[in-house]
């Protein structure tokens, strides 16, 4: 079995706690387009503040995305 990409893992984590990605983006205060850019370009290209906001909203440690 192949390991999930960080972006796919993040998507599953979000959808496990929120009904949709757009609802998560509203709750996190992140524009939906910004969240989609993270999925398209990768977590590694996202800024520290954005990653921390995502992790805080999901109530996870950033290490869980590794």
N, C-alpha and C positions, 0 to 999 in steps of 0.2 A: 504494500500500500504506500502511495506517495504521500509526503508531508504536505499539508495545506500551506499555501502562501500566506504570508502575514496579512495581506489585504483580504483574502477570502476568510481567514480566521476572524478578522475584525468584523467583517460583514455578518458572519454567523453570530458573533457575540452581540452585535447590535440587535439583530432580528430576534434573538432569544429573549431580549428584554423589552423591545419596543415593537409595535405593530408594523412599522415601516421605517425606511431610512429617512424619509422626509420628516416623520414625527421625531425621530432621534435628533435630526439637525435642528429642529425648532427647540427642543428641550435643551440641547447643548448650546444654543446660541451661535451655531455655525451655519453659514449659508450652505444650502443644499449643493450648490455647484462646487463649493470648496470640498465638501465631503466626497463628491464624485471624483474630483481631481485626485484626492488621496488614493482612491481605489484604482484610478487609471494610471497614475504616475508612480505610485508606490508610497508606502509609509516613510521610507528613508528620505524621500524628497520633501516631506512635510516639516514645517517649523516646530520647534520645541513647544511653544505655547499652544499650538493647535493639538498636538499629541497629548499634552497634559489636560487640555479641556475635554478631549474625547475620553481619556482614561478616568478623569474625575466624574464625568457624567455617567460612565458605565460602572463606576465604583470598582475599578481594577487597578492593579499596579502596572506601570508601563512595561515591566519585565514580562508580563503575560503576552505581550505582542511579539516577543522575540521567538 
